[in-house]
Amino acid sequence: MTLLPERIKYLRQSKGLTQKESGEAVVYDQSRVAKWESGKLEPNSEALIALSEFFYVSIEYLFGLEDD
């Protein structure tokens, strides 16, 4: 199991953002962010890149392959 949903939620909350605000920052809607955070949907490669750039973390971090 991947840590991706938990990491996305943690990063969003650590910036004090709503799902809507986080989604708008990476050009996706709130419902998509909610599905990512619940694990119902995995971000595609473009979304993963956008998330990693927005939150200044690696894609490996998002998947729980590294902790920094």
N, CA, C and O atoms as a Maestro MAE file, in Angstrom:
{
 s_m_m2io_version
 :::
 2.0.0
}

f_m_ct {
 s_m_title
 :::
 protein
 m_atom[272] {
  # First column is atom index #
  i_m_mmod_type
  r_m_x_coord
  r_m_y_coord
  r_m_z_coord
  i_m_residue_number
  s_m_chain_name
  s_m_pdb_residue_name
  s_m_pdb_atom_name
  i_m_atomic_number
  :::
  1 25 0.843 -1.198 0.000 1 A "MET " " N  " 7
  2 3 0.000 0.000 0.000 1 A "MET " " CA " 6
  3 2 0.876 1.245 0.000 1 A "MET " " C  " 6
  4 15 1.897 1.308 0.684 1 A "MET " " O  " 8
  5 25 0.466 2.201 -0.756 2 A "THR " " N  " 7
  6 3 1.207 3.448 -0.875 2 A "THR " " CA " 6
  7 2 0.750 4.469 0.168 2 A "THR " " C  " 6
  8 15 -0.388 4.437 0.636 2 A "THR " " O  " 8
  9 25 1.633 5.342 0.506 3 A "LEU " " N  " 7
  10 3 1.308 6.418 1.436 3 A "LEU " " CA " 6
  11 2 0.778 7.652 0.715 3 A "LEU " " C  " 6
  12 15 0.524 8.680 1.344 3 A "LEU " " O  " 8
  13 25 0.613 7.555 -0.576 4 A "LEU " " N  " 7
  14 3 0.238 8.700 -1.391 4 A "LEU " " CA " 6
  15 2 -0.975 9.472 -0.865 4 A "LEU " " C  " 6
  16 15 -0.880 10.690 -0.713 4 A "LEU " " O  " 8
  17 25 -2.099 8.831 -0.583 5 A "PRO " " N  " 7
  18 3 -3.254 9.610 -0.092 5 A "PRO " " CA " 6
  19 2 -2.947 10.383 1.190 5 A "PRO " " C  " 6
  20 15 -3.325 11.547 1.327 5 A "PRO " " O  " 8
  21 25 -2.260 9.730 2.126 6 A "GLU " " N  " 7
  22 3 -1.937 10.379 3.388 6 A "GLU " " CA " 6
  23 2 -0.963 11.534 3.197 6 A "GLU " " C  " 6
  24 15 -1.085 12.572 3.846 6 A "GLU " " O  " 8
  25 25 0.005 11.349 2.304 7 A "ARG " " N  " 7
  26 3 0.998 12.402 2.067 7 A "ARG " " CA " 6
  27 2 0.345 13.619 1.415 7 A "ARG " " C  " 6
  28 15 0.647 14.752 1.790 7 A "ARG " " O  " 8
  29 25 -0.532 13.404 0.460 8 A "ILE " " N  " 7
  30 3 -1.203 14.534 -0.191 8 A "ILE " " CA " 6
  31 2 -2.016 15.313 0.840 8 A "ILE " " C  " 6
  32 15 -1.958 16.542 0.881 8 A "ILE " " O  " 8
  33 25 -2.764 14.605 1.662 9 A "LYS " " N  " 7
  34 3 -3.577 15.264 2.690 9 A "LYS " " CA " 6
  35 2 -2.706 16.002 3.693 9 A "LYS " " C  " 6
  36 15 -3.000 17.142 4.050 9 A "LYS " " O  " 8
  37 25 -1.629 15.354 4.153 10 A "TYR " " N  " 7
  38 3 -0.725 15.979 5.118 10 A "TYR " " CA " 6
  39 2 -0.126 17.271 4.552 10 A "TYR " " C  " 6
  40 15 -0.115 18.302 5.224 10 A "TYR " " O  " 8
  41 25 0.366 17.209 3.327 11 A "LEU " " N  " 7
  42 3 0.986 18.386 2.720 11 A "LEU " " CA " 6
  43 2 -0.016 19.518 2.557 11 A "LEU " " C  " 6
  44 15 0.304 20.680 2.807 11 A "LEU " " O  " 8
  45 25 -1.219 19.180 2.140 12 A "ARG " " N  " 7
  46 3 -2.262 20.203 1.986 12 A "ARG " " CA " 6
  47 2 -2.578 20.860 3.319 12 A "ARG " " C  " 6
  48 15 -2.626 22.086 3.429 12 A "ARG " " O  " 8
  49 25 -2.794 20.027 4.330 13 A "GLN " " N  " 7
  50 3 -3.148 20.556 5.652 13 A "GLN " " CA " 6
  51 2 -1.996 21.349 6.269 13 A "GLN " " C  " 6
  52 15 -2.225 22.340 6.962 13 A "GLN " " O  " 8
  53 25 -0.767 20.918 6.021 14 A "SER " " N  " 7
  54 3 0.375 21.625 6.598 14 A "SER " " CA " 6
  55 2 0.513 23.038 6.026 14 A "SER " " C  " 6
  56 15 1.122 23.905 6.652 14 A "SER " " O  " 8
  57 25 -0.046 23.266 4.849 15 A "LYS " " N  " 7
  58 3 -0.049 24.610 4.254 15 A "LYS " " CA " 6
  59 2 -1.329 25.360 4.599 15 A "LYS " " C  " 6
  60 15 -1.500 26.512 4.198 15 A "LYS " " O  " 8
  61 25 -2.227 24.720 5.337 16 A "GLY " " N  " 7
  62 3 -3.475 25.356 5.730 16 A "GLY " " CA " 6
  63 2 -4.432 25.572 4.574 16 A "GLY " " C  " 6
  64 15 -5.201 26.534 4.567 16 A "GLY " " O  " 8
  65 25 -4.385 24.675 3.596 17 A "LEU " " N  " 7
  66 3 -5.222 24.806 2.409 17 A "LEU " " CA " 6
  67 2 -6.438 23.893 2.466 17 A "LEU " " C  " 6
  68 15 -6.392 22.816 3.059 17 A "LEU " " O  " 8
  69 25 -7.519 24.333 1.848 18 A "THR " " N  " 7
  70 3 -8.664 23.455 1.654 18 A "THR " " CA " 6
  71 2 -8.375 22.576 0.443 18 A "THR " " C  " 6
  72 15 -7.419 22.816 -0.295 18 A "THR " " O  " 8
  73 25 -9.192 21.576 0.248 19 A "GLN " " N  " 7
  74 3 -9.039 20.745 -0.948 19 A "GLN " " CA " 6
  75 2 -9.240 21.584 -2.202 19 A "GLN " " C  " 6
  76 15 -8.552 21.383 -3.202 19 A "GLN " " O  " 8
  77 25 -10.168 22.513 -2.154 20 A "LYS " " N  " 7
  78 3 -10.426 23.373 -3.307 20 A "LYS " " CA " 6
  79 2 -9.198 24.226 -3.622 20 A "LYS " " C  " 6
  80 15 -8.783 24.317 -4.778 20 A "LYS " " O  " 8
  81 25 -8.619 24.846 -2.603 21 A "GLU " " N  " 7
  82 3 -7.444 25.695 -2.820 21 A "GLU " " CA " 6
  83 2 -6.260 24.886 -3.343 21 A "GLU " " C  " 6
  84 15 -5.544 25.321 -4.245 21 A "GLU " " O  " 8
  85 25 -6.068 23.722 -2.770 22 A "SER " " N  " 7
  86 3 -4.978 22.855 -3.212 22 A "SER " " CA " 6
  87 2 -5.187 22.424 -4.656 22 A "SER " " C  " 6
  88 15 -4.248 22.439 -5.453 22 A "SER " " O  " 8
  89 25 -6.388 22.048 -4.989 23 A "GLY " " N  " 7
  90 3 -6.692 21.638 -6.351 23 A "GLY " " CA " 6
  91 2 -6.491 22.763 -7.351 23 A "GLY " " C  " 6
  92 15 -5.936 22.556 -8.430 23 A "GLY " " O  " 8
  93 25 -6.943 23.949 -6.988 24 A "GLU " " N  " 7
  94 3 -6.772 25.092 -7.880 24 A "GLU " " CA " 6
  95 2 -5.293 25.390 -8.119 24 A "GLU " " C  " 6
  96 15 -4.910 25.800 -9.214 24 A "GLU " " O  " 8
  97 25 -4.474 25.186 -7.110 25 A "ALA " " N  " 7
  98 3 -3.042 25.456 -7.242 25 A "ALA " " CA " 6
  99 2 -2.375 24.523 -8.245 25 A "ALA " " C  " 6
  100 15 -1.384 24.888 -8.879 25 A "ALA " " O  " 8
  101 25 -2.920 23.322 -8.385 26 A "VAL " " N  " 7
  102 3 -2.336 22.353 -9.332 26 A "VAL " " CA " 6
  103 2 -3.266 22.083 -10.510 26 A "VAL " " C  " 6
  104 15 -3.096 21.097 -11.228 26 A "VAL " " O  " 8
  105 25 -4.257 22.966 -10.709 27 A "VAL " " N  " 7
  106 3 -5.180 22.959 -11.843 27 A "VAL " " CA " 6
  107 2 -6.076 21.713 -11.888 27 A "VAL " " C  " 6
  108 15 -6.290 21.126 -12.949 27 A "VAL " " O  " 8
  109 25 -6.589 21.328 -10.729 28 A "TYR " " N  " 7
  110 3 -7.567 20.245 -10.634 28 A "TYR " " CA " 6
  111 2 -8.673 20.706 -9.694 28 A "TYR " " C  " 6
  112 15 -8.472 21.642 -8.921 28 A "TYR " " O  " 8
  113 25 -9.835 20.068 -9.749 29 A "ASP " " N  " 7
  114 3 -10.931 20.501 -8.893 29 A "ASP " " CA " 6
  115 2 -10.919 19.784 -7.543 29 A "ASP " " C  " 6
  116 15 -10.183 18.819 -7.335 29 A "ASP " " O  " 8
  117 25 -11.744 20.279 -6.648 30 A "GLN " " N  " 7
  118 3 -11.803 19.779 -5.272 30 A "GLN " " CA " 6
  119 2 -12.161 18.310 -5.230 30 A "GLN " " C  " 6
  120 15 -11.615 17.572 -4.410 30 A "GLN " " O  " 8
  121 25 -13.060 17.862 -6.087 31 A "SER " " N  " 7
  122 3 -13.481 16.464 -6.043 31 A "SER " " CA " 6
  123 2 -12.331 15.527 -6.411 31 A "SER " " C  " 6
  124 15 -12.242 14.416 -5.888 31 A "SER " " O  " 8
  125 25 -11.463 15.968 -7.300 32 A "ARG " " N  " 7
  126 3 -10.307 15.152 -7.674 32 A "ARG " " CA " 6
  127 2 -9.342 15.037 -6.484 32 A "ARG " " C  " 6
  128 15 -8.823 13.956 -6.206 32 A "ARG " " O  " 8
  129 25 -9.108 16.146 -5.791 33 A "VAL " " N  " 7
  130 3 -8.233 16.128 -4.617 33 A "VAL " " CA " 6
  131 2 -8.821 15.217 -3.548 33 A "VAL " " C  " 6
  132 15 -8.091 14.459 -2.910 33 A "VAL " " O  " 8
  133 25 -10.131 15.284 -3.348 34 A "ALA " " N  " 7
  134 3 -10.793 14.426 -2.362 34 A "ALA " " CA " 6
  135 2 -10.591 12.951 -2.708 34 A "ALA " " C  " 6
  136 15 -10.347 12.132 -1.821 34 A "ALA " " O  " 8
  137 25 -10.692 12.613 -3.988 35 A "LYS " " N  " 7
  138 3 -10.480 11.221 -4.404 35 A "LYS " " CA " 6
  139 2 -9.034 10.794 -4.213 35 A "LYS " " C  " 6
  140 15 -8.775 9.651 -3.836 35 A "LYS " " O  " 8
  141 25 -8.083 11.696 -4.467 36 A "TRP " " N  " 7
  142 3 -6.669 11.381 -4.224 36 A "TRP " " CA " 6
  143 2 -6.446 11.105 -2.747 36 A "TRP " " C  " 6
  144 15 -5.775 10.141 -2.381 36 A "TRP " " O  " 8
  145 25 -7.017 11.962 -1.898 37 A "GLU " " N  " 7
  146 3 -6.801 11.830 -0.454 37 A "GLU " " CA " 6
  147 2 -7.499 10.607 0.131 37 A "GLU " " C  " 6
  148 15 -7.050 10.065 1.142 37 A "GLU " " O  " 8
  149 25 -8.566 10.176 -0.477 38 A "SER " " N  " 7
  150 3 -9.279 8.996 0.024 38 A "SER " " CA " 6
  151 2 -8.721 7.701 -0.564 38 A "SER " " C  " 6
  152 15 -9.077 6.608 -0.123 38 A "SER " " O  " 8
  153 25 -7.849 7.830 -1.557 39 A "GLY " " N  " 7
  154 3 -7.292 6.655 -2.206 39 A "GLY " " CA " 6
  155 2 -8.196 6.049 -3.262 39 A "GLY " " C  " 6
  156 15 -7.915 4.962 -3.767 39 A "GLY " " O  " 8
  157 25 -9.277 6.736 -3.605 40 A "LYS " " N  " 7
  158 3 -10.189 6.226 -4.630 40 A "LYS " " CA " 6
  159 2 -9.646 6.435 -6.036 40 A "LYS " " C  " 6
  160 15 -10.074 5.771 -6.980 40 A "LYS " " O  " 8
  161 25 -8.699 7.365 -6.170 41 A "LEU " " N  " 7
  162 3 -8.117 7.676 -7.466 41 A "LEU " " CA " 6
  163 2 -6.666 8.070 -7.246 41 A "LEU " " C  " 6
  164 15 -6.345 8.772 -6.287 41 A "LEU " " O  " 8
  165 25 -5.801 7.623 -8.125 42 A "GLU " " N  " 7
  166 3 -4.392 7.993 -8.040 42 A "GLU " " CA " 6
  167 2 -4.108 9.084 -9.064 42 A "GLU " " C  " 6
  168 15 -4.561 8.995 -10.205 42 A "GLU " " O  " 8
  169 25 -3.357 10.120 -8.666 43 A "PRO " " N  " 7
  170 3 -3.042 11.174 -9.626 43 A "PRO " " CA " 6
  171 2 -2.275 10.621 -10.826 43 A "PRO " " C  " 6
  172 15 -1.456 9.713 -10.681 43 A "PRO " " O  " 8
  173 25 -2.544 11.172 -12.008 44 A "ASN " " N  " 7
  174 3 -1.779 10.783 -13.182 44 A "ASN " " CA " 6
  175 2 -0.391 11.425 -13.108 44 A "ASN " " C  " 6
  176 15 -0.103 12.176 -12.177 44 A "ASN " " O  " 8
  177 25 0.453 11.136 -14.072 45 A "SER " " N  " 7
  178 3 1.834 11.624 -14.008 45 A "SER " " CA " 6
  179 2 1.906 13.144 -14.021 45 A "SER " " C  " 6
  180 15 2.743 13.724 -13.330 45 A "SER " " O  " 8
  181 25 1.051 13.796 -14.788 46 A "GLU " " N  " 7
  182 3 1.049 15.261 -14.807 46 A "GLU " " CA " 6
  183 2 0.658 15.838 -13.451 46 A "GLU " " C  " 6
  184 15 1.248 16.818 -12.996 46 A "GLU " " O  " 8
  185 25 -0.326 15.235 -12.814 47 A "ALA " " N  " 7
  186 3 -0.757 15.698 -11.499 47 A "ALA " " CA " 6
  187 2 0.322 15.450 -10.450 47 A "ALA " " C  " 6
  188 15 0.537 16.284 -9.570 47 A "ALA " " O  " 8
  189 25 0.999 14.309 -10.538 48 A "LEU " " N  " 7
  190 3 2.082 14.026 -9.592 48 A "LEU " " CA " 6
  191 2 3.197 15.066 -9.702 48 A "LEU " " C  " 6
  192 15 3.733 15.523 -8.693 48 A "LEU " " O  " 8
  193 25 3.536 15.427 -10.924 49 A "ILE " " N  " 7
  194 3 4.561 16.449 -11.127 49 A "ILE " " CA " 6
  195 2 4.094 17.783 -10.556 49 A "ILE " " C  " 6
  196 15 4.857 18.471 -9.877 49 A "ILE " " O  " 8
  197 25 2.850 18.147 -10.828 50 A "ALA " " N  " 7
  198 3 2.308 19.407 -10.314 50 A "ALA " " CA " 6
  199 2 2.294 19.422 -8.793 50 A "ALA " " C  " 6
  200 15 2.649 20.431 -8.183 50 A "ALA " " O  " 8
  201 25 1.889 18.317 -8.171 51 A "LEU " " N  " 7
  202 3 1.878 18.229 -6.714 51 A "LEU " " CA " 6
  203 2 3.281 18.336 -6.141 51 A "LEU " " C  " 6
  204 15 3.505 19.064 -5.174 51 A "LEU " " O  " 8
  205 25 4.221 17.619 -6.728 52 A "SER " " N  " 7
  206 3 5.586 17.651 -6.202 52 A "SER " " CA " 6
  207 2 6.189 19.045 -6.340 52 A "SER " " C  " 6
  208 15 6.897 19.500 -5.442 52 A "SER " " O  " 8
  209 25 5.921 19.721 -7.438 53 A "GLU " " N  " 7
  210 3 6.437 21.080 -7.619 53 A "GLU " " CA " 6
  211 2 5.760 22.069 -6.676 53 A "GLU " " C  " 6
  212 15 6.421 22.930 -6.095 53 A "GLU " " O  " 8
  213 25 4.451 21.948 -6.525 54 A "PHE " " N  " 7
  214 3 3.720 22.878 -5.650 54 A "PHE " " CA " 6
  215 2 4.145 22.732 -4.193 54 A "PHE " " C  " 6
  216 15 4.331 23.728 -3.494 54 A "PHE " " O  " 8
  217 25 4.299 21.493 -3.735 55 A "PHE " " N  " 7
  218 3 4.641 21.254 -2.332 55 A "PHE " " CA " 6
  219 2 6.150 21.156 -2.087 55 A "PHE " " C  " 6
  220 15 6.577 20.949 -0.951 55 A "PHE " " O  " 8
  221 25 6.950 21.302 -3.131 56 A "TYR " " N  " 7
  222 3 8.420 21.232 -3.024 56 A "TYR " " CA " 6
  223 2 8.883 19.917 -2.408 56 A "TYR " " C  " 6
  224 15 9.714 19.903 -1.500 56 A "TYR " " O  " 8
  225 25 8.340 18.819 -2.908 57 A "VAL " " N  " 7
  226 3 8.755 17.483 -2.465 57 A "VAL " " CA " 6
  227 2 8.980 16.619 -3.706 57 A "VAL " " C  " 6
  228 15 8.526 16.953 -4.801 57 A "VAL " " O  " 8
  229 25 9.678 15.518 -3.519 58 A "SER " " N  " 7
  230 3 9.899 14.608 -4.637 58 A "SER " " CA " 6
  231 2 8.692 13.690 -4.820 58 A "SER " " C  " 6
  232 15 7.886 13.508 -3.907 58 A "SER " " O  " 8
  233 25 8.586 13.127 -5.995 59 A "ILE " " N  " 7
  234 3 7.534 12.143 -6.242 59 A "ILE " " CA " 6
  235 2 7.764 10.918 -5.366 59 A "ILE " " C  " 6
  236 15 6.806 10.281 -4.926 59 A "ILE " " O  " 8
  237 25 9.016 10.586 -5.113 60 A "GLU " " N  " 7
  238 3 9.337 9.471 -4.220 60 A "GLU " " CA " 6
  239 2 8.776 9.723 -2.817 60 A "GLU " " C  " 6
  240 15 8.284 8.803 -2.164 60 A "GLU " " O  " 8
  241 25 8.854 10.987 -2.356 61 A "TYR " " N  " 7
  242 3 8.277 11.326 -1.058 61 A "TYR " " CA " 6
  243 2 6.770 11.117 -1.079 61 A "TYR " " C  " 6
  244 15 6.208 10.549 -0.142 61 A "TYR " " O  " 8
  245 25 6.120 11.568 -2.132 62 A "LEU " " N  " 7
  246 3 4.665 11.417 -2.214 62 A "LEU " " CA " 6
  247 2 4.238 9.959 -2.092 62 A "LEU " " C  " 6
  248 15 3.217 9.658 -1.474 62 A "LEU " " O  " 8
  249 25 5.012 9.062 -2.673 63 A "PHE " " N  " 7
  250 3 4.684 7.633 -2.622 63 A "PHE " " CA " 6
  251 2 5.203 6.935 -1.357 63 A "PHE " " C  " 6
  252 15 4.975 5.740 -1.171 63 A "PHE " " O  " 8
  253 25 5.894 7.673 -0.498 64 A "GLY " " N  " 7
  254 3 6.387 7.084 0.732 64 A "GLY " " CA " 6
  255 2 7.677 6.288 0.558 64 A "GLY " " C  " 6
  256 15 8.030 5.472 1.409 64 A "GLY " " O  " 8
  257 25 8.374 6.528 -0.543 65 A "LEU " " N  " 7
  258 3 9.628 5.812 -0.794 65 A "LEU " " CA " 6
  259 2 10.816 6.487 -0.117 65 A "LEU " " C  " 6
  260 15 11.883 5.890 0.026 65 A "LEU " " O  " 8
  261 25 10.620 7.739 0.299 66 A "GLU " " N  " 7
  262 3 11.613 8.442 1.094 66 A "GLU " " CA " 6
  263 2 10.879 9.358 2.056 66 A "GLU " " C  " 6
  264 15 9.729 9.727 1.817 66 A "GLU " " O  " 8
  265 25 11.542 9.724 3.141 67 A "ASP " " N  " 7
  266 3 10.875 10.494 4.186 67 A "ASP " " CA " 6
  267 2 11.224 11.982 4.200 67 A "ASP " " C  " 6
  268 15 10.656 12.745 4.982 67 A "ASP " " O  " 8
  269 25 12.134 12.386 3.358 68 A "ASP " " N  " 7
  270 3 12.532 13.805 3.348 68 A "ASP " " CA " 6
  271 2 12.097 14.487 2.085 68 A "ASP " " C  " 6
  272 15 12.348 15.679 1.908 68 A "ASP " " O  " 8
  :::
 }
 m_bond[271] {
  # First column is bond index #
  i_m_from
  i_m_to
  i_m_order
  :::
  1 1 2 1
  2 2 3 1
  3 3 4 2
  4 3 5 1
  5 5 6 1
  6 6 7 1
  7 7 8 2
  8 7 9 1
  9 9 10 1
  10 10 11 1
  11 11 12 2
  12 11 13 1
  13 13 14 1
  14 14 15 1
  15 15 16 2
  16 15 17 1
  17 17 18 1
  18 18 19 1
  19 19 20 2
  20 19 21 1
  21 21 22 1
  22 22 23 1
  23 23 24 2
  24 23 25 1
  25 25 26 1
  26 26 27 1
  27 27 28 2
  28 27 29 1
  29 29 30 1
  30 30 31 1
  31 31 32 2
  32 31 33 1
  33 33 34 1
  34 34 35 1
  35 35 36 2
  36 35 37 1
  37 37 38 1
  38 38 39 1
  39 39 40 2
  40 39 41 1
  41 41 42 1
  42 42 43 1
  43 43 44 2
  44 43 45 1
  45 45 46 1
  46 46 47 1
  47 47 48 2
  48 47 49 1
  49 49 50 1
  50 50 51 1
  51 51 52 2
  52 51 53 1
  53 53 54 1
  54 54 55 1
  55 55 56 2
  56 55 57 1
  57 57 58 1
  58 58 59 1
  59 59 60 2
  60 59 61 1
  61 61 62 1
  62 62 63 1
  63 63 64 2
  64 63 65 1
  65 65 66 1
  66 66 67 1
  67 67 68 2
  68 67 69 1
  69 69 70 1
  70 70 71 1
  71 71 72 2
  72 71 73 1
  73 73 74 1
  74 74 75 1
  75 75 76 2
  76 75 77 1
  77 77 78 1
  78 78 79 1
  79 79 80 2
  80 79 81 1
  81 81 82 1
  82 82 83 1
  83 83 84 2
  84 83 85 1
  85 85 86 1
  86 86 87 1
  87 87 88 2
  88 87 89 1
  89 89 90 1
  90 90 91 1
  91 91 92 2
  92 91 93 1
  93 93 94 1
  94 94 95 1
  95 95 96 2
  96 95 97 1
  97 97 98 1
  98 98 99 1
  99 99 100 2
  100 99 101 1
  101 101 102 1
  102 102 103 1
  103 103 104 2
  104 103 105 1
  105 105 106 1
  106 106 107 1
  107 107 108 2
  108 107 109 1
  109 109 110 1
  110 110 111 1
  111 111 112 2
  112 111 113 1
  113 113 114 1
  114 114 115 1
  115 115 116 2
  116 115 117 1
  117 117 118 1
  118 118 119 1
  119 119 120 2
  120 119 121 1
  121 121 122 1
  122 122 123 1
  123 123 124 2
  124 123 125 1
  125 125 126 1
  126 126 127 1
  127 127 128 2
  128 127 129 1
  129 129 130 1
  130 130 131 1
  131 131 132 2
  132 131 133 1
  133 133 134 1
  134 134 135 1
  135 135 136 2
  136 135 137 1
  137 137 138 1
  138 138 139 1
  139 139 140 2
  140 139 141 1
  141 141 142 1
  142 142 143 1
  143 143 144 2
  144 143 145 1
  145 145 146 1
  146 146 147 1
  147 147 148 2
  148 147 149 1
  149 149 150 1
  150 150 151 1
  151 151 152 2
  152 151 153 1
  153 153 154 1
  154 154 155 1
  155 155 156 2
  156 155 157 1
  157 157 158 1
  158 158 159 1
  159 159 160 2
  160 159 161 1
  161 161 162 1
  162 162 163 1
  163 163 164 2
  164 163 165 1
  165 165 166 1
  166 166 167 1
  167 167 168 2
  168 167 169 1
  169 169 170 1
  170 170 171 1
  171 171 172 2
  172 171 173 1
  173 173 174 1
  174 174 175 1
  175 175 176 2
  176 175 177 1
  177 177 178 1
  178 178 179 1
  179 179 180 2
  180 179 181 1
  181 181 182 1
  182 182 183 1
  183 183 184 2
  184 183 185 1
  185 185 186 1
  186 186 187 1
  187 187 188 2
  188 187 189 1
  189 189 190 1
  190 190 191 1
  191 191 192 2
  192 191 193 1
  193 193 194 1
  194 194 195 1
  195 195 196 2
  196 195 197 1
  197 197 198 1
  198 198 199 1
  199 199 200 2
  200 199 201 1
  201 201 202 1
  202 202 203 1
  203 203 204 2
  204 203 205 1
  205 205 206 1
  206 206 207 1
  207 207 208 2
  208 207 209 1
  209 209 210 1
  210 210 211 1
  211 211 212 2
  212 211 213 1
  213 213 214 1
  214 214 215 1
  215 215 216 2
  216 215 217 1
  217 217 218 1
  218 218 219 1
  219 219 220 2
  220 219 221 1
  221 221 222 1
  222 222 223 1
  223 223 224 2
  224 223 225 1
  225 225 226 1
  226 226 227 1
  227 227 228 2
  228 227 229 1
  229 229 230 1
  230 230 231 1
  231 231 232 2
  232 231 233 1
  233 233 234 1
  234 234 235 1
  235 235 236 2
  236 235 237 1
  237 237 238 1
  238 238 239 1
  239 239 240 2
  240 239 241 1
  241 241 242 1
  242 242 243 1
  243 243 244 2
  244 243 245 1
  245 245 246 1
  246 246 247 1
  247 247 248 2
  248 247 249 1
  249 249 250 1
  250 250 251 1
  251 251 252 2
  252 251 253 1
  253 253 254 1
  254 254 255 1
  255 255 256 2
  256 255 257 1
  257 257 258 1
  258 258 259 1
  259 259 260 2
  260 259 261 1
  261 261 262 1
  262 262 263 1
  263 263 264 2
  264 263 265 1
  265 265 266 1
  266 266 267 1
  267 267 268 2
  268 267 269 1
  269 269 270 1
  270 270 271 1
  271 271 272 2
  :::
 }
}
